[in-house]
Amino acid sequence: MTVILVLFTFATFLAIDYLVSRRKGEVPAVALQEETPAIAQVASAIPNISGIDVPTDLRYHPGHTWLARERKNVLRVGADAFAALLAGPVESVQLPKPGHWVRQGQKVATFKRGGETIELVSPVEGEVTAINPDVIANPALLKQDPYGQGWLFRVFSPDEEGTSRNLLPANLVRTWMRNAVDRLFEMQPQLAGATAADGGPMVENPLEALPLLPGKRIGDEFFLS
């Protein structure tokens, strides 16, 4: 009788262990199914202003440059999608050398196109620690991937807090970009009819069809240079 009772108890423990192990094995599959939609939601959450992407995880300077915090006091700098569009077919990019100290609002990036020069200002003050060799070799990255492979240079900034005071507040970025697009169309009235009458999204992204403005006019009007 005792042997039978021991065997029954042992069998019961085996059954319980099997059920627990099975449940544990199912957890990763459920987690994976829940994770995939979340990633898709993040990717689709990037605001788009009349065809211009404006990622919300970046800080923006009024001169249409951006910066991203990589770690404490280390910031990555680039030109936003609006600047890349206005610059047009850039043939070469000139950037400050590593070790050079740049000031916020100082001209730091020069784009060459068709004999013209377009300059952008720095959104941050600090020491340049690296430049992006890929954008030097392939300036088309400025337009193809302005917030990724088209970044310009990296800066060590000892005063991040001071720099941030002169950047656009996050809640005003969308309005600022919308105003920039509206000003661009006001400068080229032949395409004014391409915008929606109610101020909504433009039809088929007519920004791509805009004639290139002279480099100096772009710098004076939009890039604060």
Secondary structure by P-SEA (a helix, b strand, c coil): caaaaaaaaaaaaaaaaaaaaaaaaaaaaaaaaaaaaaaaaaaacccccccbbbbcccccccccbbbbbccccbbbbbbcaaaaaaaccccbbbbbccccccccccccbbbbcccbbbbbbbcccccccccccccccccccccccccccccccccccccaaaaaaacccccaaaaaaaaaaaaaaaacccccccccccccccccccccccccccaaaaaaccccc
